[in-house]
């Protein structure tokens, strides 16, 4: 039986000449494909040498990792796959209470953290029963590398089936405790292989990697894409718009979140000539404002390809690769949408009663396909709740699909505001607010109200030099929208709270304004 270990497929895609450069870092380091092969073998051998007993439930040992971005951190991920263990990436922003929950919930056999965090992380890990805690820093130091240096640089990847667990990704936990999405080797490989074709990866492509690697976007979509194509990566430890722009003439592919595109548009060095060598700009992980989409097109001559995915499914939909329609002769990259369901992925829109919604009507988005996870770690009841009887995963996203198949995300179901019995979708109102003069961005959340049950509160960010008045903005909205959709308050703030992937943290805004309309 062929080995379905994801690492095997990635390793088989390495170029014939292993001494060519695979990764070039922003501080001048060069890693060859041979370096990646040898280093992953050594770390995999270290993991296997720990002689961790197999759990009674048959699930391979988990490796929980909270470290700063580095090529060595990527090597650790690949080595974990190679050893047949399960990789558990953790956001570098997580603090002690969160780490205590993740380690207690996932019960990892190995924890890897930054040296600066070792005193408190190790204390949590040892208390939870983890026997092995290593350090790894972004300057190529740490006990993990010191131990691995004594291991052989030859290793046979452990046999794995396509349904075997490869990674657990914890969701952000904005509505209660975080849930660990279980992704298999088959989930990850099927998505990577499909995207290689759909996004037209070709020989000679070079990827600028400027994303974090504790998240689907940077860890799976970007790294798998480059490795499966045998493509060189220009590796940025931290995103710096000027340094990324300087690298554009040496690259062909860039993947970013909307915030990164906004920051690059703020640099005078971003010109059509500077981006002339690029083939593809991809955006995801948060909604891309139509203004950013249009400004990027005008400045660089490139049309950003927006796509849609999530921790539980990796990528689900995408705008077409070619502007003339690689997969549909009539299709174009359309701003404000996330494109079409990817090949092999089924997407449907359902009402609250489970009935199919007509084209253009808003409902809950449900998906099925080889990329969809098997369930949440140690949460069988929650898993059962999130799947329909015919096997579709209820994403929790609200959206619509038009007659041509384009999918538009309207928001999260948890963001839905039910005001006086009417459904109000924040993304719809945000779209109108963002079009008003002087508005850079907006966010709308629902808060309790004694008469209506729930009402909207708008938070608006002004463009540089613009002076905004909340009441005047609401008056503008009243001329465009039904009254039940109009927020009851509008606040002008200097910024919106965001997570590390650029998503607005609406839960923090809800908490901030929760008591606004409490009866006196």
N, C-alpha and C positions, 0 to 999 in steps of 0.2 A: 504494500500500500504506500503510495507516495506521501512524503512528509508535507502536511499542510501548514506547518509552522510559517507564520508571516515572514519571519526573518529569512527563511530559505528563498522565498520569492524576491525579497529585496536584495539579497546577496547575489542571486542569479542574474540580476540586472546590472551588477557592477560592470564597467567597461573591461575589455580584454586587457588593456594596459593598466594594471593596478597602481602603477607609479605616477599616474597623472593626478592632478590636484582635484580632490573631492570637495574640500571646504577651505575657504580662505576667510580668515577672521578680520574684523575691523581693527585689530591691533597687530596685524602683520603676520600671523601664524598661518602655516599651510599644512593641511592634512591630506595625505594621499588616500586613495581607495584601499591600498594595502594597510595603511595605518588604521583605518576603520575596521578592516577585517581582523587584524591582529589584536587591536584594543578590545573589541567586543568579545573575542575569544578568551582573552585573559580575564575580563570581568565576569564572563559567564562561567569560566572555570572556578573563579573565586566563589561565586554564588553556589555552585554545585558542591564545592568542597566543604561548605558549612554543614553538610549532612543533616539537613532539616527533615524530620519525619513527615511523611505524607499524612495529611489530615484524614480523619475517618470519613468525611464526606467526599473525599477524592479530589477536592479542589486544590490545584497547585499552590505553593506558598506565594504570599503577596509581598511585594517590595514597595513600601511607601516612600515617596521621594519629595522632599521640599528643599530645593536648592536653587541658586541663581542660575540663569541661563549660561550655558557653556557647551562647547562641542563635547566635552567629557560627559555632561549630563545627557546629551543625545546618545553617546556611546553606552551609557548605563541603561537607557531605555532599550536599545537594540540588543544589548547583552542579556537583559531580562527576558526578552522574547526568545533569544537564542538558547537560554538555559531552560526554557519551558516554564518560567515563573510568570506571575501576573503583575503587571506594572500599575502603580497607583500614584499618579502625579497630583501634587497638592500645590495650590496657589501660594506664592511666596508671601502674600499679604496675611495669610491666616495666623492667628495668635493662639495662645496656649489653650483656651477653652475649646476652640475649634479643632486643634490638633489632637487634643485629648479625646474628642468625640470620634474623629476619623480613625485614630489608632484603636480605640476601643471597639468600634464597629467593624472595621476590616480585619482586625487581628493579624497584622502583618508579621511575618517571620523576620523581616529585615526592614530597618528604617535608615534612610540616608538623609542627612541634613547639613546645613552650613555649619562651619566650625563655630561661628559666633552664637549659634542657637543650640549647640550641643548640650550645654549644661541643663537647660530646661526640657528640651525635646527628649534627651536620653532618660531623664527622670520619669517623664510620662510613659515612654516606651517600655522601660524596664518594669515599671509598676503594672503595666498592662500585660506583661508576660512576653514581650519581644526580647529575644536573646541577643540579637545582633544589631548594633547601631554604628553606622559609619559616618564619616564626614566627607564632604566634597565641596570645594570652593571653585569660584570662577577663574582662579589663577593657576589651575592645574595642580593644586595641592589637596591634601586630605587623606585620611586613613584608608579610604576605599582604594585609591590609586596606589598607595604604599603597599597595601596587601596584595593587590592584583599584579603588581610588578614582579612578584615571585611565582606567578602562575604561568603555565604554558600558553603560547600564542597559537596553539592548535586546538580545535574543539569541534565536535560533531553536533550540529543543532539537534536539540531534543525533539523526538517525534511528537507531533501534535495533529489533531484532527481539526477540520474547519469549524466545528462547533465548540472546541475547547476554549476556555476563557483566556484572553490575552491581556485585558486591561479593565480596570474599574475607574470610572470617572464620576466624581461626586458633583452633583448639581449644586447650584449656588445657594439653595436653601432659603430663598426669599419668602417662602410660605411654609414655615415649619422646618424640621430637621432636614439636612441634606440627604439625598438619596444616591446610592452608588449604582450607576448604570453599568451593567456587565456587557462588555463587548468581546466578541470572539475573534479568533484569527480569521475566520471566514468573513465576518462583518467588515473588518478593516481591509482585507485584501480585495474583496469584491468592489468596495467603494473606490479604492485607490486605482485599481485596474480600469474601472469604468471611466474615472475622471481623466486618466492618462489619454484615453481616446477622445473623450468629449471636449476636453480643453485643448486638444491638438498639440500635446507635448511632442517635441521633435528633436532630432539629434542636434547637439550644439546649444540647446537651451541652457540658460544660466538663471538661477533663482536668487533674488535678494530675500534673505530670511531675516526679518526684523520684528517678528512676533514673539510673544512668550511661548514657552514649550510645556506649559502645564495644562494646555487647553486643546480642544479638538483642532482648531484652526492651525495653530503653529506646530503642534506635535504630530498630528495625523495628516491633515490635508497638505501642508507645505512639505514636511520632511518626506512622507511617503511618495509624494509627487516627484520630488527631485531624485530620490533614490531609485524609484522604479523606472525612471527614465535615464538613469546613469548620468544625471546632470550635476554640474558643479553648483555649490551654494556660496554666495557671498554673505557671510555670517555677521550679523550685527547684535552684539550683546544687549545693547539698549537702543531704542529707536531715537535717532537724531535726524531730523528732516534734512539738514544740509548734507550730512554724510550719505544718506540714502540717495538724495538727488545726485550727488557726485558719482555714485556708483551706477546710475542708470545707463550710461553709454557702454558699460561692460556687461550688462545683463539683458535678459529678454522677458522675464516674468517677475511680477511683484504681487504679493498677497498682503492685504492690510485691512484694518478696521476703519470705519469712516473717519474717526478722529485723526488717523495718520494722514489721510488724504487732505483733510482740512489744514493740518499743520504744514504739509508740503506746499499747499496753495498759498500759504503765508510767506513763502520764500521767493525772492526775486530770481533766484537761480533756476527755478522750475520754468523751463521754456520748451517750446516745440522742438527745437534743435537738440536740447539735452535729452529728451525722451524719444528721439527719432529711432534709436536702435531697439527699443522695447517692442515686444510682441503682444503682451497681455498684462492688464492690470485687473486684479480681482478684489472685490470687497465683500465682506460678510461680518457675522457676529453681532451686528447691530444695524438698525435701519440707516440707509444712505439718503441724506436729504437730496431732493431733486436739484436744489441750488448747487450742491457740491458736484453732483453728476454733470450738470451743465457747465459749471465753471471749469472742471477738469477737462472736459471735451474741448472747450474754447481755448484753454491755455496750452494743452499738450497735443491736441489732435487725436487723442485716444479716447475711446468710449469705455468707461469702467464696466466690467462684467460683474453684476451683482448676483449672488447665490444665497441659498438658504439651507441651513442644517442645524443640528443640535447635538448635545452630548450623547443622547440615546440612539442616534441614527446616522451620525456623521453627515454627509451631504445628501440633500433630498431633491432640490431643484436648482436650476441654473439658467440664466440667460444664455442664448446661443454663443458659441465661440466666435464664429465669423459673423460679421455684421450683415453679410448677404444671406446668412442662414445655413450653417453647416448641416443642420439636421432638419431644416424646414425652409424651403425656398422662399417663403413669404415672411420669415421671422427676422426680427432685429433685436438688438439689445435695447430694452425699453426701461428707461428710468422710472423708479417708483414701483417696479415689480421685481420679483425674484425668479422670473423666467418660467421654464417648463419643468415638469417632473423628469428626473433623469432616467435614462434607459434602465429598465428593470425595477423602477420604483413606482408604486401606485400611490396616487394622491387623490383624496376625495374630500368634499366639503359637506358636512352634515349639520342639521339643525339640532336643537336641544332634544327633540323627540327621536333623533336618529335618522330622520328622513333626508334623502338627498336634496341639496339646495340647487335651484336653477342657476345657470350661468350668471355671474355678476352679483349673486346674492351672498350675504355674509353668513358664515357658519363656522363650526369647529373643524380644524384640519386634522384629518386622519391619514396615516401612511402605512404601507407595507412594502417589504422587499428584503433582499438578502443582507442589506446594510443595517436593518433594524435590530436593536439589542434584544436579548432574551428576557430581560427583566431587571429588577432592582435587587441589589445584594441584600440577602437576608430579610426581604420584605415581600413575601409571597402574596399577602393580602393587597398591598399597594400595587403590585404588579398586575394582579387580576383586575383591579379597578381600572387600570390604565389601558387595557386591551379590550377590544370589542369581541363579541362571540365568534366573529369570523376572522379574527386574528389581526385586525388593524390597530395600530398604536394611536392613542388619542394624544396628540402633541401638546395640547393646552394652548396652541396658537389659534387665533381667530383670523379668518381671511376669506378670500373669494377667488374664483377662477373664471376668466372670461371665455367667450365662445371659441377663441383661438387656443386656449389652454394656458395662457399666462396666469401665474399665481401672484396675488398681492396679499401681503401680510398686513392685517389691520391692527393687531395687538395681541396681547395675552388674554386668555379667558379670565384670569384672575384680575386683570385690569379693567374688565367690563364694569361700567357704572350703571346701576339700575336706579333711575331717578323718577320717582312718582309713577313707577310701573313701566317706564320706557327704557329700552336699552340704549345706552350711550357708549360709543366706541371712541376712546381718547385719541387714537391715531387719526381719526377723521377730523376732529377739531384741531389737533396739532397741525395737520396739513394746512388748514385755513389760516391759523395763527402765523405759521412760518412764512406765509406769503405776504403778510402785512409789512409795510415799510418799517425798516429799522429792527425787525425781529430776526435774530440769528438762529434761535432754536427755542423750543418750548416743550413742556411736559405737563400732562394733566393727570390728576389722580382723584379717586373718589374718596370722600370722607363722610362720616355719619351726619345726618341732618334730621331734626325732630319732625319736620313736616313731610319731606320727600323721601325719607329713608336714607338716601345717599345723594350727594351732589358733587359736581366737579370743582376742583380748585386748579387754576393754571399757574405755572411758574414759567416766566419768560426771561430769556437772556437777550440783551440788546447787542446789536452790532457795534463795533468800535465807533465812538463819536455820536451815536444815536441816543436821544433822550426819550424814553418811553413812559407812558402813563397807563397803568393797568385798567382803569375805568374806561379810558378812551379805546383801548384795544377791545374790551368787551362790547362796547357800543358798535364798533366796526363789525364784530362777529354777529351781532343781532340783526344786521342788515343782510346777512348771508345765510344764516342757519336757523332752524326751528328753535323756538325759545327753550324747549326742554333740554337742548344740547348745550346751552350757554353756561359756562362755569359761573359759579356764584361769586368767586373772588379771583383776582389776577394779581400776582406779585412779580415784580421785576427784581431778579437776583443776579449777582455777578457770575454764578456758574451753577451747573447741575451736578448733583452727586453721581459719580460713575464708579464702576468696578474697573479692574485692570484691562478688560477687553473693550472698554469704552461704552458699555451699556449703562443707560441711566438707571440708577437704583431707586425705582419708584417706591419701594417699601420704606425707604428712609424719608421720602417726601410725605407718604401717608402718615408715618409716625409723627412727623413735624406738625402736620395740620389736623391731626386726629380730633382734637378737642375744640376746633374752631367754632362749631355751631352748637355746642352743648347748651342746653337751657340754663339760664342764669338763676 
